[in-house]
Every structure is written in structure tokens, then in C-alpha cells.
């Protein structure tokens, strides 16, 4: 009787363990018998980090717009941040010292689930002295408040205000203001003219969905570019 009881307990224990393993499979390294945690972490990633050639090509043209945004110092920080938006460097830059520092956008992080969260961007200054992962809300085109751009920015801000307030029958006024911005942009010179016109063209293409992802000019004046009411 005792032998049968022991046999029954052993059978039940073996069955329970087998069931648990079936529900929670893990990868085991045959040499070390340890869990391959690196592989598990890769499989668990809910985001994708990739290069941003369409933003990087403009070079060092953005400023950090918020003193609350941590910016880390040093090339070592940059290397570790390239594929890890969660990395925190040991030294944080003084916001006052980087107020006018220009950054380039080099990487974009997006979530696999469209509703997973806001995209983030890896920015770096020349020689990778200052680096940060940040959202578009913390970035501004370095010349956005300069006099030369006033005739471009003012009508774009009117468009943003109408869209934000949800005003009815705004299509005609929005298109009129957008055309004013384009006309003013054509009077600019050099790389600035090229950048602003390219940004406006992209804003027009994206207007049906109010998509301002990847548009530095749109970020700098508030976003919301639905021109067709």
C-alpha cells in the first residue's frame, strides 16, 4: 500500500512539472544549462530602432527645447545609446550650456504596436559631445524664431490654431495661409530655403492624416497640418 502511494505521488509530481514546462518554455544553453536571457529580451522588445536618413541628411539643425530633457555627456554615452533608448549616462549636461547647441537626429524608435507610445529620436551634437533620446515635442528647428522665418512661421501658426480650436469651415483659410508660407519660403536662401520648402511639401502630402512624424518644421510650430478642413 505504501509503495503504491509513493508511486502515485511521484507520478503526480512528474506530471505537474511537465505541465509547467510546457506552459513556460525557456531556451537553455546546452553547455552552461542557463537561461538564454539575451534571446528572451530580444523577443520581448515591443519597439524598433532604425536609422533616420530623411532627418539625418539635414545635419545639425535642431535645439533641445526643454530644460527638463536630460542630455548626457560624452562619446561613450552615445555608443551605448545607439541601440538602447533606456540608457542613462553618468553625467548630465547643464541645460543652460546646451540651450543653443545644435543637434542632428540619427535614430528613430517606434513601437511595433501603433498605439504603443510616442516615437523617440536619438540626437547628437558635433563630435558626440552631447546626446539624448527624446520626443519631437522637445525639439525645435534652431532658426524657428529668427526674423527671416517670421513670414513662414506666422501663417503656419494660424493654421495650427484653427485646427487646435476645431473651427468649422477652415479649409479655405488654411490653404490661403499655407500658400503664404510657401511664397515666403521661396524668398529664403541656400540650405534653409531647401529645408523649409521640402518640409512644407511634406506637410502638404501628410495633411490628410495630420501626420507630422519626421517633420522638424511641423514639430517647431505645433503640428496639426490638416488643410482640407
MILUM-11957 format. One record per residue (C-alpha): residue number from 1; residue in three letters; chain; x negated, y, z negated. Coordinates in steps of 0.02 Angstrom, whole numbers, plus 50000, padded with zeros to 5 digits. Each point is the difference from the previous one (the first is absolute). Example, Ala and Ser with C-alpha at 12.3 -4.5 7.8 and 13.67 -1.06 7.14 Angstrom:
BEGIN
num->1&residu->ALA&chaine->A&X->49385&Y->49775&Z->49610
num->2&residu->SER&chaine->A&X->49931&Y->50172&Z->50033
// end
This chain:
BEGIN
num->1&residu->UNK&chaine->A&X->50000&Y->50000&Z->50000
num->2&residu->UNK&chaine->A&X->49859&Y->50120&Z->49951
num->3&residu->UNK&chaine->A&X->49906&Y->49960&Z->50161
num->4&residu->UNK&chaine->A&X->50154&Y->50038&Z->50105
num->5&residu->UNK&chaine->A&X->50025&Y->50165&Z->49909
num->6&residu->UNK&chaine->A&X->49820&Y->50054&Z->50034
num->7&residu->UNK&chaine->A&X->50016&Y->49950&Z->50181
num->8&residu->UNK&chaine->A&X->50158&Y->50105&Z->50017
num->9&residu->UNK&chaine->A&X->49918&Y->50155&Z->49921
num->10&residu->UNK&chaine->A&X->49847&Y->49985&Z->50113
num->11&residu->UNK&chaine->A&X->50111&Y->49984&Z->50153
num->12&residu->UNK&chaine->A&X->50101&Y->50155&Z->49953
num->13&residu->UNK&chaine->A&X->49842&Y->50102&Z->49967
num->14&residu->UNK&chaine->A&X->49924&Y->49951&Z->50167
num->15&residu->UNK&chaine->A&X->50162&Y->50043&Z->50090
num->16&residu->UNK&chaine->A&X->50011&Y->50171&Z->49916
num->17&residu->UNK&chaine->A&X->49821&Y->50046&Z->50045
num->18&residu->UNK&chaine->A&X->50027&Y->49946&Z->50180
num->19&residu->UNK&chaine->A&X->50156&Y->50106&Z->50009
num->20&residu->UNK&chaine->A&X->49909&Y->50154&Z->49933
num->21&residu->UNK&chaine->A&X->49859&Y->49979&Z->50124
num->22&residu->UNK&chaine->A&X->50124&Y->49984&Z->50142
num->23&residu->UNK&chaine->A&X->50083&Y->50164&Z->49947
num->24&residu->UNK&chaine->A&X->49837&Y->50094&Z->49971
num->25&residu->UNK&chaine->A&X->49866&Y->49940&Z->50122
num->26&residu->UNK&chaine->A&X->49827&Y->50077&Z->49981
num->27&residu->UNK&chaine->A&X->49846&Y->49996&Z->50108
num->28&residu->UNK&chaine->A&X->49858&Y->49903&Z->49918
num->29&residu->UNK&chaine->A&X->49819&Y->50011&Z->50048
num->30&residu->UNK&chaine->A&X->49941&Y->49819&Z->50011
num->31&residu->UNK&chaine->A&X->49825&Y->50043&Z->49940
num->32&residu->UNK&chaine->A&X->50047&Y->50104&Z->49848
num->33&residu->UNK&chaine->A&X->50177&Y->49941&Z->49965
num->34&residu->UNK&chaine->A&X->50050&Y->50182&Z->49972
num->35&residu->UNK&chaine->A&X->50147&Y->50098&Z->50071
num->36&residu->UNK&chaine->A&X->49956&Y->50099&Z->50157
num->37&residu->UNK&chaine->A&X->50066&Y->50166&Z->49932
num->38&residu->UNK&chaine->A&X->49929&Y->50102&Z->50145
num->39&residu->UNK&chaine->A&X->50109&Y->49905&Z->50123
num->40&residu->UNK&chaine->A&X->50152&Y->50020&Z->49888
num->41&residu->UNK&chaine->A&X->49971&Y->50189&Z->49989
num->42&residu->UNK&chaine->A&X->49987&Y->50014&Z->50189
num->43&residu->UNK&chaine->A&X->50162&Y->49905&Z->50021
num->44&residu->UNK&chaine->A&X->50085&Y->50111&Z->49871
num->45&residu->UNK&chaine->A&X->49956&Y->50165&Z->50086
num->46&residu->UNK&chaine->A&X->50155&Y->50096&Z->50046
num->47&residu->UNK&chaine->A&X->49906&Y->50135&Z->50096
num->48&residu->UNK&chaine->A&X->49887&Y->50021&Z->50150
num->49&residu->UNK&chaine->A&X->49846&Y->50112&Z->50011
num->50&residu->UNK&chaine->A&X->49941&Y->50049&Z->50173
num->51&residu->UNK&chaine->A&X->49897&Y->50130&Z->50090
num->52&residu->UNK&chaine->A&X->50086&Y->50163&Z->50053
num->53&residu->UNK&chaine->A&X->49921&Y->50052&Z->50166
num->54&residu->UNK&chaine->A&X->50143&Y->50119&Z->50043
num->55&residu->UNK&chaine->A&X->49966&Y->50098&Z->49840
num->56&residu->UNK&chaine->A&X->49812&Y->49972&Z->49987
num->57&residu->UNK&chaine->A&X->49968&Y->50074&Z->50172
num->58&residu->UNK&chaine->A&X->50041&Y->50175&Z->49937
num->59&residu->UNK&chaine->A&X->49854&Y->49994&Z->49878
num->60&residu->UNK&chaine->A&X->49990&Y->50097&Z->49837
num->61&residu->UNK&chaine->A&X->50158&Y->50104&Z->50006
num->62&residu->UNK&chaine->A&X->50099&Y->49967&Z->49841
num->63&residu->UNK&chaine->A&X->49989&Y->50070&Z->49824
num->64&residu->UNK&chaine->A&X->50064&Y->49916&Z->49843
num->65&residu->UNK&chaine->A&X->50154&Y->50100&Z->49953
num->66&residu->UNK&chaine->A&X->50023&Y->49945&Z->49819
num->67&residu->UNK&chaine->A&X->49889&Y->50022&Z->49845
num->68&residu->UNK&chaine->A&X->50082&Y->49843&Z->49930
num->69&residu->UNK&chaine->A&X->49930&Y->49889&Z->50139
num->70&residu->UNK&chaine->A&X->49845&Y->49908&Z->49935
num->71&residu->UNK&chaine->A&X->49854&Y->50012&Z->50122
num->72&residu->UNK&chaine->A&X->49849&Y->49890&Z->49964
num->73&residu->UNK&chaine->A&X->49818&Y->50045&Z->50026
num->74&residu->UNK&chaine->A&X->49868&Y->49901&Z->50092
num->75&residu->UNK&chaine->A&X->49963&Y->49885&Z->50147
num->76&residu->UNK&chaine->A&X->50016&Y->49847&Z->49888
num->77&residu->UNK&chaine->A&X->50179&Y->50047&Z->49961
num->78&residu->UNK&chaine->A&X->50037&Y->50019&Z->50186
num->79&residu->UNK&chaine->A&X->49934&Y->49827&Z->50041
num->80&residu->UNK&chaine->A&X->50107&Y->49920&Z->49865
num->81&residu->UNK&chaine->A&X->50154&Y->50098&Z->50050
num->82&residu->UNK&chaine->A&X->49994&Y->49951&Z->50184
num->83&residu->UNK&chaine->A&X->50106&Y->49845&Z->49973
num->84&residu->UNK&chaine->A&X->50066&Y->50031&Z->49825
num->85&residu->UNK&chaine->A&X->50118&Y->50145&Z->49969
num->86&residu->UNK&chaine->A&X->50006&Y->49955&Z->49815
num->87&residu->UNK&chaine->A&X->49815&Y->50031&Z->49968
num->88&residu->UNK&chaine->A&X->49962&Y->50137&Z->49874
num->89&residu->UNK&chaine->A&X->49827&Y->50078&Z->50002
num->90&residu->UNK&chaine->A&X->49906&Y->50044&Z->49841
num->91&residu->UNK&chaine->A&X->49982&Y->50185&Z->50043
num->92&residu->UNK&chaine->A&X->50145&Y->50113&Z->50048
num->93&residu->UNK&chaine->A&X->49970&Y->50163&Z->50094
num->94&residu->UNK&chaine->A&X->50049&Y->50166&Z->49924
num->95&residu->UNK&chaine->A&X->50157&Y->50059&Z->50096
num->96&residu->UNK&chaine->A&X->49933&Y->50178&Z->50006
num->97&residu->UNK&chaine->A&X->49840&Y->49944&Z->50086
num->98&residu->UNK&chaine->A&X->50089&Y->49905&Z->50138
num->99&residu->UNK&chaine->A&X->50139&Y->50126&Z->50033
num->100&residu->UNK&chaine->A&X->49926&Y->50049&Z->50169
num->101&residu->UNK&chaine->A&X->49909&Y->49838&Z->50040
num->102&residu->UNK&chaine->A&X->50057&Y->49925&Z->50165
num->103&residu->UNK&chaine->A&X->50038&Y->49816&Z->50012
num->104&residu->UNK&chaine->A&X->50024&Y->49876&Z->50141
num->105&residu->UNK&chaine->A&X->50133&Y->49864&Z->49997
num->106&residu->UNK&chaine->A&X->49918&Y->49832&Z->50033
num->107&residu->UNK&chaine->A&X->50122&Y->49865&Z->49944
num->108&residu->UNK&chaine->A&X->50187&Y->49974&Z->49979
num->109&residu->UNK&chaine->A&X->50087&Y->49884&Z->49878
num->110&residu->UNK&chaine->A&X->50179&Y->49949&Z->50038
num->111&residu->UNK&chaine->A&X->50112&Y->49874&Z->49916
num->112&residu->UNK&chaine->A&X->50056&Y->49845&Z->50093
num->113&residu->UNK&chaine->A&X->50175&Y->50033&Z->49936
num->114&residu->UNK&chaine->A&X->50063&Y->50161&Z->50079
num->115&residu->UNK&chaine->A&X->50077&Y->50049&Z->49833
num->116&residu->UNK&chaine->A&X->49847&Y->49949&Z->49899
num->117&residu->UNK&chaine->A&X->49936&Y->50176&Z->49969
num->118&residu->UNK&chaine->A&X->49919&Y->50155&Z->50072
num->119&residu->UNK&chaine->A&X->49851&Y->49978&Z->50118
num->120&residu->UNK&chaine->A&X->49831&Y->50051&Z->49931
num->121&residu->UNK&chaine->A&X->49847&Y->50069&Z->50086
num->122&residu->UNK&chaine->A&X->49815&Y->49983&Z->49962
num->123&residu->UNK&chaine->A&X->49915&Y->50168&Z->50020
num->124&residu->UNK&chaine->A&X->49815&Y->50039&Z->49992
num->125&residu->UNK&chaine->A&X->49894&Y->50158&Z->50010
num->126&residu->UNK&chaine->A&X->49839&Y->50016&Z->50097
num->127&residu->UNK&chaine->A&X->49867&Y->49876&Z->49945
num->128&residu->UNK&chaine->A&X->50136&Y->49914&Z->49895
num->129&residu->UNK&chaine->A&X->49965&Y->50115&Z->49854
num->130&residu->UNK&chaine->A&X->50185&Y->50007&Z->49950
num->131&residu->UNK&chaine->A&X->50128&Y->49864&Z->50031
num->132&residu->UNK&chaine->A&X->50181&Y->49959&Z->49957
num->133&residu->UNK&chaine->A&X->50152&Y->49897&Z->50042
num->134&residu->UNK&chaine->A&X->50150&Y->50116&Z->50007
num->135&residu->UNK&chaine->A&X->50172&Y->50027&Z->50076
num->136&residu->UNK&chaine->A&X->50038&Y->50125&Z->50137
num->137&residu->UNK&chaine->A&X->50082&Y->50115&Z->49873
num->138&residu->UNK&chaine->A&X->49829&Y->50038&Z->49926
num->139&residu->UNK&chaine->A&X->49921&Y->50050&Z->50167
num->140&residu->UNK&chaine->A&X->50004&Y->50160&Z->50102
num->141&residu->UNK&chaine->A&X->49921&Y->50059&Z->50162
num->142&residu->UNK&chaine->A&X->49857&Y->50111&Z->49942
num->143&residu->UNK&chaine->A&X->50054&Y->50152&Z->50105
num->144&residu->UNK&chaine->A&X->50187&Y->49988&Z->49970
num->145&residu->UNK&chaine->A&X->50009&Y->50165&Z->49905
num->146&residu->UNK&chaine->A&X->49887&Y->50100&Z->50115
num->147&residu->UNK&chaine->A&X->50066&Y->50149&Z->50095
num->148&residu->UNK&chaine->A&X->49964&Y->49921&Z->50169
num->149&residu->UNK&chaine->A&X->50127&Y->49863&Z->49965
num->150&residu->UNK&chaine->A&X->50139&Y->50107&Z->49927
num->151&residu->UNK&chaine->A&X->50096&Y->50009&Z->50164
num->152&residu->UNK&chaine->A&X->49997&Y->49810&Z->50009
num->153&residu->UNK&chaine->A&X->50037&Y->49962&Z->49818
num->154&residu->UNK&chaine->A&X->50142&Y->50124&Z->49969
num->155&residu->UNK&chaine->A&X->50124&Y->49925&Z->50127
num->156&residu->UNK&chaine->A&X->49954&Y->49823&Z->49945
num->157&residu->UNK&chaine->A&X->50041&Y->50045&Z->49821
num->158&residu->UNK&chaine->A&X->50169&Y->50068&Z->50055
num->159&residu->UNK&chaine->A&X->50036&Y->49831&Z->50082
num->160&residu->UNK&chaine->A&X->49951&Y->49910&Z->49841
num->161&residu->UNK&chaine->A&X->50111&Y->50114&Z->49895
num->162&residu->UNK&chaine->A&X->50153&Y->49970&Z->50111
num->163&residu->UNK&chaine->A&X->49974&Y->49813&Z->49998
num->164&residu->UNK&chaine->A&X->49970&Y->49997&Z->49812
num->165&residu->UNK&chaine->A&X->50160&Y->50098&Z->49968
num->166&residu->UNK&chaine->A&X->50097&Y->49891&Z->50123
num->167&residu->UNK&chaine->A&X->50071&Y->50148&Z->50094
num->168&residu->UNK&chaine->A&X->50127&Y->49958&Z->50135
num->169&residu->UNK&chaine->A&X->49975&Y->50044&Z->50183
num->170&residu->UNK&chaine->A&X->49814&Y->50030&Z->49977
num->171&residu->UNK&chaine->A&X->49945&Y->49917&Z->50162
num->172&residu->UNK&chaine->A&X->49992&Y->50157&Z->50107
num->173&residu->UNK&chaine->A&X->49908&Y->50102&Z->49869
num->174&residu->UNK&chaine->A&X->49879&Y->49858&Z->49966
num->175&residu->UNK&chaine->A&X->49955&Y->49981&Z->50183
num->176&residu->UNK&chaine->A&X->49980&Y->50188&Z->50017
num->177&residu->UNK&chaine->A&X->49880&Y->50007&Z->49852
num->178&residu->UNK&chaine->A&X->49905&Y->49848&Z->50060
num->179&residu->UNK&chaine->A&X->49973&Y->50082&Z->50169
num->180&residu->UNK&chaine->A&X->49936&Y->50156&Z->49911
num->181&residu->UNK&chaine->A&X->49874&Y->49893&Z->49907
num->182&residu->UNK&chaine->A&X->49940&Y->49920&Z->50162
num->183&residu->UNK&chaine->A&X->49985&Y->50170&Z->50085
num->184&residu->UNK&chaine->A&X->49895&Y->50065&Z->49855
num->185&residu->UNK&chaine->A&X->49892&Y->49843&Z->49999
num->186&residu->UNK&chaine->A&X->49954&Y->50026&Z->50183
num->187&residu->UNK&chaine->A&X->49918&Y->50164&Z->49951
num->188&residu->UNK&chaine->A&X->49880&Y->49913&Z->49881
num->189&residu->UNK&chaine->A&X->49824&Y->49953&Z->50053
num->190&residu->UNK&chaine->A&X->49884&Y->49851&Z->50002
num->191&residu->UNK&chaine->A&X->50026&Y->49845&Z->49894
num->192&residu->UNK&chaine->A&X->50133&Y->50087&Z->49895
num->193&residu->UNK&chaine->A&X->50108&Y->50028&Z->50155
num->194&residu->UNK&chaine->A&X->49976&Y->49819&Z->50051
num->195&residu->UNK&chaine->A&X->50044&Y->49935&Z->49826
num->196&residu->UNK&chaine->A&X->50154&Y->50108&Z->49976
num->197&residu->UNK&chaine->A&X->50073&Y->49965&Z->50172
num->198&residu->UNK&chaine->A&X->49971&Y->49813&Z->49982
num->199&residu->UNK&chaine->A&X->50084&Y->50004&Z->49829
num->200&residu->UNK&chaine->A&X->50150&Y->50096&Z->50066
num->201&residu->UNK&chaine->A&X->50018&Y->49879&Z->50144
num->202&residu->UNK&chaine->A&X->50000&Y->49854&Z->49878
num->203&residu->UNK&chaine->A&X->50126&Y->50087&Z->49888
num->204&residu->UNK&chaine->A&X->50116&Y->50021&Z->50149
num->205&residu->UNK&chaine->A&X->49985&Y->49815&Z->50044
num->206&residu->UNK&chaine->A&X->50036&Y->49948&Z->49821
num->207&residu->UNK&chaine->A&X->50142&Y->50123&Z->49972
num->208&residu->UNK&chaine->A&X->50139&Y->49873&Z->50028
num->209&residu->UNK&chaine->A&X->49944&Y->49901&Z->49847
num->210&residu->UNK&chaine->A&X->49920&Y->50141&Z->49898
num->211&residu->UNK&chaine->A&X->49842&Y->49896&Z->49999
num->212&residu->UNK&chaine->A&X->49851&Y->50103&Z->49941
num->213&residu->UNK&chaine->A&X->49886&Y->49854&Z->49956
num->214&residu->UNK&chaine->A&X->49830&Y->50041&Z->50071
num->215&residu->UNK&chaine->A&X->50037&Y->50182&Z->50040
num->216&residu->UNK&chaine->A&X->49889&Y->50118&Z->49900
num->217&residu->UNK&chaine->A&X->50089&Y->50157&Z->50061
num->218&residu->UNK&chaine->A&X->50169&Y->49931&Z->49948
num->219&residu->UNK&chaine->A&X->49933&Y->49958&Z->49827
num->220&residu->UNK&chaine->A&X->49932&Y->50177&Z->49984
num->221&residu->UNK&chaine->A&X->50166&Y->50089&Z->50029
num->222&residu->UNK&chaine->A&X->50119&Y->49884&Z->49910
num->223&residu->UNK&chaine->A&X->50049&Y->49867&Z->50127
num->224&residu->UNK&chaine->A&X->50177&Y->49962&Z->50060
num->225&residu->UNK&chaine->A&X->49994&Y->50027&Z->50188
num->226&residu->UNK&chaine->A&X->50170&Y->49949&Z->50063
num->227&residu->UNK&chaine->A&X->50031&Y->50128&Z->50136
num->228&residu->UNK&chaine->A&X->50162&Y->49931&Z->50069
num->229&residu->UNK&chaine->A&X->50109&Y->50047&Z->49854
// end
